[in-house]
Amino acid sequence: MRALLDTSVVIDPVGADIPAGTRLAISKVTVAELGMGIMHAVDDQERVKRTINLQRTRAAFVHVAGRTEHGLEVAILDEAC
């Protein structure tokens, strides 16, 4: 099974019901939204938290590994992470 993660799940995965063995992917849109979230943080503490989340997300996913059937570029979760 494969799943394209919504930005909300990348931000707060608690409660996400993802079956074991699911191949996870994120879109460039998610990476862009995470970056915009840093710019819109209300204080420095939140900005640091969001920056760390973006860095961890970028590190965990292999850069543009393919496209969805609708042409959206995606990155696949790096199994080594």
JOQUI-V66683 format. One record per backbone hydrogen bond with DSSP energy under -1.0 kcal/mol. CO is the residue of the C=O (numbers start at 1). NH is the residue of the N-H. Records with the same first field share a line. If there is no record, write none. Layout:
# JOQUI-V66683
CO = NH ; NH
This chain:
# JOQUI-V66683
1 = 23
3 = 25
6 = 10
7 = 11
8 = 12
13 = 16
16 = 18
19 = 22
23 = 3
24 = 77
25 = 5
26 = 75
27 = 31
28 = 32
29 = 33
30 = 34
31 = 35
32 = 36
33 = 37
34 = 38
35 = 39
36 = 40
38 = 41
43 = 47
44 = 48
45 = 49
46 = 50
47 = 51
48 = 52
49 = 53
50 = 54
51 = 55
52 = 56
53 = 57
54 = 58
55 = 59
56 = 60
57 = 61
60 = 78
66 = 74
68 = 71
72 = 68
73 = 28
74 = 65 ; 66
75 = 26
76 = 62
78 = 81
